[in-house]
Amino acid sequence: MHASFVSLGQLLKFAYDATGVLPRKRAERTGRNEKDIKRISKQLERLIDEEGCLMARSKELIRVLYSELAGTIQNPKVSVAIRESINDLFDVYHNVVCNEVTYLSPKDSLKRFYGAHAIPELVLSIQKHILRLNIAAEEFIAPPENDWYLPDISENSTIIWPLDKAMNWIYIHCQTNRTQFHSAGMVIHEDDPEIRQNIENASNWQSGATFPSWHGLHWNFSRSMDRLVAAEGAYQRAISAKEKESILYVLFLARLSTYVSKQLKEAYGEKFLSEMLQLFKRQRNWLVADLQTFKAQTDNFIEQHAIPEEQHNSVWFKLSNRHWSWFTDQCRHCGATMQELIATSEDHVIPETKIAQLCNQYGDYIVRAALDSLVSVSDLHNSFFGFWKAILKGFDLKKSIITTEADVAAYEAEMRDNQLLNGLQWMVHWNRALIHYRKHEDKEAFRHIEKAFEVAQYSAGKNQYEIVNQFIELAAKNNNWKSFKNGVLWANYLGIRGRWLSNYELTDENLRHAFNIMKNTHFRYGI
């Protein structure tokens, strides 16, 4: 398997699994029938296989994902916060695919993505949307523990998952136990299959024997709370609409966190899960002071200007957007300052005294999160310094018009001997394509650029620009409309506008026009 990041289709499939919006059993009640669910599953499979229009298909699946969530997360603020947090993670992933080279397997590339990108982004994203949407004004209830939505790992490796913690909190909050919560005092016998199944499912979910879909979890607890409210005598519980809504949101977040955490543990082990939890908590705690300052400033603004309550949401939204824009600028400025300090330091290390000064100027989060990022980048470069040298050597071959097949074969053999070939197959095929391209041997050139294009999609980062453009051109010169269009669509996903298309909409007419121009074998655009 060649080195790469996970594909967009695989990431979307993970999002569907993590949110649990697709039911796993026919009996689970959703707004969609079995035919719809099979169609969505098939679309995910096709996206994973990179079939069809990547952008259109992914946008449709993201729309469906948010539509499914909106059916059960009905508070617009909460729904938007979840949606925007997911969007932020997709944007970070898109930026990584567009700009970063990887020499790691998909599994190990994803592992690095979690620590270097996903966790830091999640820390900011959660707080950003909670503030800008003024979710605090909704007065939802939640477990009192600060880390209720994170796993607890004891010294003897016992793990208490968020879903288990959330369910226990719900039973305590409703002053009942698991059996009475799901049966509301009814006698459990053969005539009550739903109640019996609800209790059995809840027991299995807490023990970890099975894991629920979101629809299954939502249905079980919704029905159980309705029965508690309707029960008579000692079994009746007064559960307000706000309490019920809060409980369901707590369950959603706990289930989501439990799913992701279990996936991390299964893929990379308990030690890695613990490291990611520590990273999240560390960066979250650094951010507290900044958040408290901003909240105080916003509350003061509302009070000083006597803003009516119906306008509070608008104020929080506007001031939050302004704050996070300023915050981003501060992060960039601090990062540039730290890079300069590292470059001018003899040992390329920022002294602790200077770090303290930077913390006073920018705040703990901005400085220390940047240090985390710098350490991550440094570890990546140091762990495989030979890979970066090998890339430069490959580019030297590419730039030379006298590079021969023998030169490329020698480079390929060297990469294989140094165990670097899995990460540089795209470079090998690209160089071979260029040799034939310069000789106007377009059929053979296309055979190699096609392989380079396929391998480079999720591994070559910003180096894809030239590869994609050459793939598009050679597809046209070989009269291969399907490959030409696929190349254009992938370029569009990366934000690359191919030659002859930069100033035009991607209509079929404009694509055909560019295709016909590039078919002319006398013009060499990629030399």
N, C-alpha and C positions, 0 to 999 in steps of 0.2 A: 504493500500500500504506500502510495506517495504521500509526502507531507502536505498538509492542508488544514485550514480551519473547517469546522463543520459547515455544511451547506445551508442556504437559507431555508430550504425545505425541512431539513432536520431541526433547525432552530424553531421553526413554526410548529412542527410536530411536538417539540418539547413544551412550547407555550400552551398548546391544547391539552397536553397531558398534565402539566403543572396546575393549570386552572381547573381541570377536570370537567370541562363543559360538555364533552361528548359522553353520553351514558354508556355503561358497559353491559347493561342488562336490558332486555326488552321491557321489563316491568317498570323501569325507572321512567318517571313522567317528565316529559319536556314538551316544548312547543313544536317539536319536529317529529315526524314519523320515521320509521325504520329506513325507508327509502332515502330520506334526506340525509340521515346519519351516514349511510353507506356511501352516498354521493360525496359528502364532505371528506370522509376517510379516503376515498379514491382520489379526490383532488389533492390531498396531502401527499399521497403516494406518488402522484404524477409530479408534484413539485419537488419532492425528494429526488426523483429521477431526472429532474431538470427538463421536463417535457413542456412544450408550448411556451406561451409568453410568460416569462418569469415575473415581470412586474405586475401585469394584469392579474395573474393567478394568485400571487402573494397578496396583493391588495384586497382581492375578493375574500380570501381566507382570513385575513386580518379583520375585515369588516364583519364576517360571520362570527368570528371569535368575540368581538365586542358586542355584537347583537345578542349572542347567547348569554354573555355576562349581564347585559342590561336587563334581561328577562328576570334575573334573580337578585341583582344588585340595583334596586330601583331608586335609591337616593341618587340624584344626578351628580352631587358633589363627589360622593364615594366612587360612583361609576367612572366619572371623568378622571379622578385621581389614579385609579387602577389602570385605566386605559393609557393615560399620559406616562405613567411610570413604565409600563410595558413598551410604549413608543420610545422612551428615552433609552432603554436597553437595546432596542432594535437599532436606534441611531448609532449607538456606540459600536455595536457589532458591524454595522455598515461601514463606519469609518475605519475600523480595523481591517476589514476585508479589502477596502480600497487602498489602504496605505501601508500596511505592515506585511513584511515577508515572514514566512514561518518555515522552519526546517523540521518541525515536530509533526508527529502523527495527529490526526483529527482529535483523538482523545487527549493527548498531551497539550495540543494547541488550545483546546477548550479549557483545560486545567489552568493554563496560564491566563486565558481570557477572564476566568472567574476572579482571580486574585488581582490582576493588573488593571482590569477595566470594569467588570460587572459589579463587584462589591462596592468599590468606591463610587460608582455612578448611582447605585441603589441607595447608599447613605444620603446623598444629596437629593436624589429624586423624590424619595418619600417625604422628606421635610419640606422641600420646595412646594409640592402640590398640596400638602396639608395646610400650609400657610396661605398660598395664593387663593385657595378655594374656601378658606375660612371654615374648615371642617370642625374646629373646636366649637363653633357656634351651634352646631347640631346637638351638642350635649349627649353624645353617645356614651354608653357605659362600656367598660372593658375590664379585664382582670387587673388587679392593682399592681402586680409585679412588673417591673420595668422591662423585663425580657420575656414576657409571657409568650411572645410570638417566635422565640428562638429555642432550640433544643438545649436542655441542661445535660452536661456530660460530667459525671462524677469521676473521682480519682480511680475507682475500680471499673471504669468504662461503662457504667450503667447510664443509659441515655433515656431521658424522659422527653418525648416528642411534644411539640406544640399542640397538636390535636388532642393528645391525652390531657394536657394541662388545661386546655380550653373546655373540654367536656367536663372535667372535674369542677372547674369554676362555675359552669352553668348549673350543675346539679346543686352545688352549695348555694349559689345565688338564689335558686328557686326553692331552697330549703327542702330538698328531697333527695332521694338516691336514684341511681340509674334505673332500677327496675320500676319504681313508682313514677319517675319522670316519663318513661316511655309507655306506661300502661295506665297512668292516672287512676290507680286503685282498682282497675278492672281485674277480674279473675282471668288468668291466662289459660285458655284451653283451646280445643280444636276449632271452635267457632270464631276465634279471633286470630286468623293467620297473619294479618298485617301487624297487629301488636306484638305477637310472638316473634315475627321476623324483625321488627324494629329493635326489640330488646336484644335479640341474638346478634344483629348487625352492630349495634352500639358496643356490645361486649367484644366482638371481634375487632372492631376499629381501635378500641382502647388497648387491647392486648397486642395489636400489631399482626393478628392472624390474617386479616384482610385490610384493604385500603379502599375508601369510598371514592366514587365520583362526586363531583360537587352537587349534581342533581340528586343523587341518592342521599347525601348528607343533608342537604337543604330540605328535601321532602320528609325525611325521618324526623328532624327536629321541629319543623313547622307543624306537622301533624301532631306531634307529641305535645307541643305547647298549646295548640288549639284544644286538645283534649283536657289538659290541665286547667285551662280557663273555664271550660264547660263542665268540669267535674263538679260533684256535689260533696258537701260536708268537708271532712278533714283533708281530702285529697285535692280540693280546689286551690288553685294558686292565681293570684292577681298579677298577670303579666301584661304590662301596658304595650301599646303598639311600638313605642320607642325602645322598650326593653327587648321585645321580640326582634326588631330590626337590628339592634346592637348585637344581640346574641348570634344572629345569622352572619353578620359581617365578621365577628370574632372567629366564627367557625370557618368562614372562607379563607381568611388570612392564615389561620392556624393550619388548615389543610394544605394551603399553598406552600407555606414554609416547611411543613413536614415532608411534603413530596420532594421539594428541591433538596432539602437536607439529607434525606434518605438516598437520593440519587448521588449526591456528592460522596457520601460514605461508601455506597456500593461500588462506585467507580474508582475512588482514590483512597479510601480508608478513613478510619476515625481520626487519625492525626491531621489529615488535610482538612476535614470538616472542622475540627477544633481550631485550626489556624485561620480558617475563613470566618468563623464566629468571632475570634479575637480581633481580626482585622476590622470586621463590621463594628463591633463594640468600641474599639479604640477610635476609629474615625468618627463614629457617632458622638462619642463623649467629647472629642475635640471641638465638635461643631456646636455644642450646647451654649457656650458663651456668646457666640455670634447670633444664635437664634434668640436668646433671651434679650439681647440688646435690640434686635430688630422688633421683636414683639412689644417691648416696652415703648419703643419709638412710635409704633403704629397705634398702640392704645392711647398714648399721649396725644397724638395727632387727632384721633377721633374725639377725644375728650375736649381738647382745646378748641376745636372747630365745631363742637356740638353737632356732630354728624348724626342724622337720624338713623335709627336701627336698620331701616329698610335699605340704607345705602352702605352699610358696613361691608357687605360682600364685595361691592365694587371697589371700596377703598383698599381692602386687603388685596384684591386682585391687582390693582394698579401699582400700589406701593411694593408688593412682592415682586412683580415683574421688574420694576425699577431696581429693587435691591439685588435680585439675582443677576441682573445685567452688570451692575457695579461689582458684585462678588466675582463674576467671571473675569472681568477686567483685572481685578486685584490678583486673581490666581495666575493670569498670564504674566502680569508685571512681576510678581514674586518669582515665578518660574524662570523668567529671563534673568532676573537679578541673581538667582541661585546658580544658574548655568554659568554666568560670568564669574561668580566667586569660585566655582569649581575649576574653571579654565585658568584662572590666574593664581590658584593655590599650588604650591610646589607638590604636595602629595594628593592634589585633586580631592580634598576633603574640606568641608566647611567647618570651621572651628565652632565649638559649642557656644562660646561667647557671642559669635555672630548670629548663630541660630536663635539665641535668646533675644537679640536685638530685632531680628526679623519677626519673631513671634509678637513682640511688643508693637511692631509696626503693622503687621498684617493679621495677627490672630493665630492661635495655635493650629486651627484646622488647616488653613491655607498653607502654612509652612510645613507642618509635620506630614500632611497628606502628600505634599510635593516630595518630601524626603522619602516617603514610602514608594512613590512612583519612581524616583531616581534609583533607589536600591533595586527595584524590580527590573528596570532597564539594564542596570549594570550587571545584575546576575545573569540576565539573558545573553548579553554580549560576552561576558567572561566564560559562560558555560560552553559556548561553541564558537570561539573566536575564529577557528579555521573556516567556518561556514562563510563568514563575511569576506574573508580573503578569497575564498573560492568564487564568490559572486563577482568580485572585482576582476578576477582572472577571466571569468566568462564574458564580462563586458569588454575586456581588452580584445578577446577573440572576435566579438560581434563588431567592434569598431573597425577592425582591420579588413581591408578589401582583399588582402592576400591570404586570408585564413583558408585552409584546405580541409578536406574530409579527414585527412590524417591528423591534423591539429585537433579537430573536434573529437575524433576517436581517442586520441591520447588524453584529452581533457576528461572525457567520459570514464576512461579506465582509471585515471587518477582519483576522480570523485568516488568511483566504486571502491577502490582500495582504501580510501579514507572514510568510507561509510557515510558519504555525503550525497550520494546519487539520488536517494529518495526525495531530498529537498531541492534538487537542482535538475530534475528531468526536463523541466520547462526550458532551462537555459541551454541544455544540450540540443533539444529539438529546434529551438529558436535559431541557434547557430547553423544547424544543418539546413533549415528552411532558407536562411539568408544566402547561403552558398549557392543553392539552386535558383533562388530568386534573382540574384545578380547575373546568372547565366541565362535568364529568361526560361528556365525549366519549370514552368508554373505548375505542372501536374505534380512533380516530385516535391516542389516547394510547399504546395498545399498539404500534401500528406504529412509533412513534418510540422507545419505551422498549426495544423488542426490538432495534433497531439500536444503541441506547446500550449495552445489556447485552452484545451480541456484541463491540463494539469495546472496551469497558472491561475485559473479562475479563483481559487480559494487559497492560493499560497504565495503568489508573486507580488502582492500589494500594488504599490504605485508603478511598478515595472510593467503592469498590464497594458498601459496606454499604447505603447508601440506594438505589442503583441496583438492586441485586439484590432488595431487599425490594419495591421498587415494581414491578419486572418480575414477581415472583411474584404480587403482588396483582392486577395488570392482566391477567395470564394467566388467573387465576381469574375475574375479571369478564368476560372474553371467552370463558369456558368452554373454555379451551385447556389440557386436562389435561397433554399432552405437554410444553408449554413450562413449565407450572407445576412439573412434576416435575424438568425439567432445571435450572430456576432453584434449586430446593431442593438438588439434588445439587451444583451449583456452590457454593452458599452453604456446604454442608457441607464441601467441599474447602477453602474459605477459613477455616473455623472460625466461620462466621456462622450463627447459628440464627435462621431467619426468624420473623416475627411469628406468634403462635399455635402455634409449634412449639418454642419455647425449652426447654420443660420436658418434652418428649415424645420418645420414640424415633421414628425415621423409618420407622415401619411404614406399610403401604399404608392401613390403617384410619385412622391419625392424619393422614396426608397428605390423605385424602379429607375428613376432618372439617375441617381447616384450609381446604381448597379450597372447601368449601361455605359456610363462614363468610365468606370473602373474596369470594365471588361476589355478596354483597349489595351492590348499587350505591349504597345510601344511606350506607354507611360509607366514609369517606376516611381511610385509615390513613397515607398518605404526605404529607399536607399539613403 
